[in-house]
Amino acid sequence: MTAPLVVFFVLAALAVIGAVSLILQRHPIHSALSLIVVMVALAGLYLLMGAEFVAAVQIIVYGGAIMVLFVFVIMLLNAGVEERTSLSKMAGAPGLLLVVALAGFVAATIAKSGASVQAATQTGALSSTKGISEMVFKDFVYPFELTSFLILVAILGATVLAQREKS
Amino acid sequence: VRSLLAANVELVITIVKIALLLFIVLTVNAYLTWFERKVVAHIQSRWGPYRVGPHGLLQPLADGMKFLFKEDPTPAGVDKLVYYLAPLLALTLALTSIAIIPFGPDPIHLFRRDIYLGIAPPNLNTGILALFAITALGVYGVALAGWSSNSKYPLLGGLRSSAQMVSYELALTMSVVGVLLIAGSFNLRDIINAQARHPERGIFGWNVWPQILGFFCFFVAAIAETNRAPFDLPEAEQELVAGFNTEYASFKFAMFFIAEYTSMITVSCLCTIMFFGGWLSPFPASWTLTHYLPSVILIPFGLWVIMDGVRYETIFGRLVLPAVGAVIAALGLAFVVFPPVNEFIQGPFWMLSKILLFLFIYVWVRGTLPRFRYDQLMAFGWKLLLPVSIVNVILTSFVILMRGAK
């Protein structure tokens, strides 16, 4: 095995273990920490694909800003350990079926189009900061600005809703 | 073994570099505590550490021993995993961030290879972004320490710190955008080289002049980001005992301590690189006589240490201080005698001098300014620093547009 392949498997394992642990942990903080592990492992995978910029942004935005907010809120609410309810059989059986179906679907897709997956992971434009900025600010500038506007509206809405009513 | 070494030269060189940098950073850390105590003491008309070793120079060693041998109790009811993880996380991230800093322009030719000063490869094109990525994770060390300690003061300290770091990170990131626009690159080496576009201007070519607003925002936000006075509310002792690290003792406390001082060094490096020309000399490139400045500083300083050491009160001091002074003076003399060495150390010399200056300012600020109140802190970050840094971005891009794209 080549060195990049070893690194890939380590990072992939970290991501999968983190994701599973996210669901299985009983304390919200532990779940949040698992999610951080997933985010950082994904950033490592992006780095492995040569997408330095995306990797750095992944850690700054998801690993840093968003997850800090999660942790902050959990700390602020002082959320305790979750209580487990016994799984209802009604939910269990269809759930298992769905999982199998989803896994089969993903596997079938990969098996059918191995070549196109390969092509998709060959990041051309996405690998360089210049390529990304040209895409975002030239080719897709209107959708991009529209999205920013939408987010701004959402922020304003949240601020208005969260404000205490003036007495 | 030899063939294995030959096959992995890059790896071996990197590991040696890491070990060397780790050693240097930890030593500098230790003496930074000594430096801080001395400077703050003199600001307050005291002597500072004086008993352990001549001029208290062995104080860091004594402190280190104390950290290692103290009892290390784990408080009841802590979340074990997170409680142990937090200091580890804080220290690891702080030490990792320094790996990205380049310390000198020229490589050393060794083993038929160019070995650059600094661990990251010179063509690391996401330099500053990678640094921000690591700093962005740094908040977890403090927040998780506060949460896992199962105690109210650490929890409050941790909450304050996460709120503070999230707030000031925005201003910190926005304030460097102007520099990035001027340099047109995230690469730290490119940012420094962009400040040398006009070698005849010397100090007036540095980013601090066109980016004075950005520098102000960056430095203030950076002090807040490292939780130092006057922004050290997470550990305000009158209100919170010691804040997030109240329940930590012995080496786990030392890890937080080292992490804090290491991030001070990183921030000083960043200030130097982004705004003060990194390893560039403040003099115009044609003033070649200034290349003797390291010797002109080191030799008299070494002689002064010898003079002072001969008259020192204790016998130990009378033996050690002249020896140290002789080493310093000999170093200065060596730079004069070997011109290639002198040329090579120009970059690192200016870089380190500027870093030292910023570390001094850090300590000076701590010794001078009173702590902010919490609401003042938040208002300052959101209502002053962030708008000013955004205005700086707009102004800078406007000027660059007016002058025409490069």
Interface residues (C-beta under 8 A of the other chain):
Chain A: H27 I29 H30 L33 I36 V40 A43 E52 F53 A55 A56 V57 I59 I60 G63 G64 A65 V68 L69 V71 F72 M75 L76 S128 T129
Chain B: D79 L81 V82 L85 N125 T126 L129 A130 F132 A133 I134 A136 L137 V139 Y140 A143 L144 G146 W147 L155 G158 L159 S162 A163 M165 V166 E169 F186
